[in-house]
């Protein structure tokens, strides 16, 4: 064994083996711990910083610039510590330099500064289309705009007013020349029933209703919209609807008032000559009082009073029957006279009787009626005499004729 270890090749092999083990051990540690790398060996990272403000350098006293976005995204690439520092500190600047750019339309780059030279920087977008115009300020009248659809039914709005009536609008000369409308639109939640007064933002539009990029002073104006509820007093008309039960007659319908006050839109009120109140009599079988509320047609929001007391006068419908050949009696005829009927020839009449069912059942026989003539004082000759009737109570009657023609003659002596 000692001889083997004294062999120079054995020593050389052991040394080589130890060297290889040390090499692979160090290499594995490097793979498992990136932080152990020197700074120059750090891997690159890529990050995007969103919504970075864009500064613009130009003659703001005399020029107006449009087309530049308020913010851009900035993409940065580099060693992690530089990327993290840029994200955290945001001590860089993104800008557009128009100091030496003439009036007109241009395509210009978005620039940056104050980034670490260890970083690669890319702006998205890289270029923008800008318009540089001469700055102009002019005075314009403001028109109030109001949506009538937010008014409650029956309410109307008068012409709205604006305070102040004019505003100063500043923008590029070409843009100012495109101004077609200057409006202050008032909006509201829910349905409006009273005059409204509130601040409204001024909007500037071209003839195609596209919003223009201008500065407005003041930005808000006070808009007042007078809201009213037109009214009119009109006669009340009762309209009977439905049919009463078959055995009932509606004699009339009475109300305690003759007119009502109606509130609503002017276009509804102007042609209105009267206001109908529908009274349903389909279930009325006797005289009845009802409180009936009004039904509101479209465009009407209030009626005073809200309801009307009506009295429905009703009575039972009478039944009819008739009696035929009831003899006509004579009373008070002088003993020296004889009587001959000229009309009616038979000396009898018929009677039409009207009344409720129970009363008619008691008066359907001839014996219940007496038809007679008062002949007292009449002398010989032809006479037209009134017929008189005695009959039961609670029924009505009508004779087939109300007079009789008779001839009176002296009795012959036997």
C-alpha positions, 0 to 999 in steps of 0.5 A: 500500500505504501508503495502504491501511494509513493507512486507519482501517478497516483498523486497526479490522479488524486489531484486531478480528481479533486480539481474537477470536483471543485470546478463542478461544485463552483459551477453548480453554485453559480447556477443556483444563485444568480445574486452571486453574479458580479454587477456586470453579469446581471440579466436584463429586464423589460418593463412598461411604465404606463400613463406618463405625462407629456410636457409640451414646449411652445409659445403658449402666449400666441399659439395653440397646439392640438393633437398631443396626447396627455400621457404615453407609455414608456418601455424601458430595458436594462439591469434590474436595479436601474429598471426598478429605480426608474419605475420607483423614482419617475424622475425622468421627463417625456416631452414634445419640443415645438419651440422651432416648429412653424404654424401648420400640421406636423409629424413630430417625435415624442422625446425623453430625458433624465433616464439612466444611460444604462437603460434602453428607452422606447416611447409608445407612440414614438411620433404624433400628428400635431396642429399648430395654430395662431391663438385667437380669443372671441366672445360667443353667446351661450344657448341653453339646452334643455330636454323636455322629456325630463318634465313630468307629464302635464308640465311645461318649460318656458324658455331657459335663461343663461347667466352670463349670456356670453363666454370667451372662447380661446383656440386656434384660429381655424378651430374658432372659425369652425364654431357653430354651436355654443351650448350649456346643457342642463340635465336632471335625474327624475321627473321635473315639476318645479323651476330648476336652476343649476350650473351647466358646462359649456360645450362648443361644437361644429356644424356636424355636432363634433366637440371642438378642443378649445378653452372656455371662460367661464367653463360653467354658466348658470342655467334657469329653466322656468317650469309651470303647470298650465290650468283651465276651468271647464264645465263638467259633463256627466257621461252615463256608461253601461246599462242598468239592470233590466227592471231599473230606469235611471231617471237622472244623474245629479252632481254637486259641482258644475265645473272643474279645474284641469291642469296639464299641457297647453296643447291639451287644454286649449281645445278642451271645451268640457271634461267628461266624468264617466258614471257606470250605472250597470249595477245601479238598481235604486237611487244611489250616491257615489264618490267617483274619482277622475280618470286622467287622460295623457297630458293631464296631471291634476284635476280639482277636485280629485273626485265628484259626488254624484246622485243617481236617481233610479226607480224600478221599471213599471210593467204594463197590462190592459183591460178591454170592454169596460162599460161606460156608465152615466151619472146624473142623467135626467129621468126624461131622457134616453141616451144613445152612444155615438162613440165609442159605439159599443159604449165601452173602452179599454184601459192600459195599466202601468205599475210595478208587478205587485200592484198590477197583480191587484188591479187586473180585473174590470171590477176594479175600475169604474168609467163614467160620464157626468150627465147632470144638466145635459138636455136633449141633443148630441154631446161630447162628454169627458170620461172619468175613472176611479181605480186602485192606488199606485198604478197609472192608467190610460183610456183608449179614449178620453171622451164619449159622444152621446145623443140624448132624446126625450122619452116617448110617452106611452 
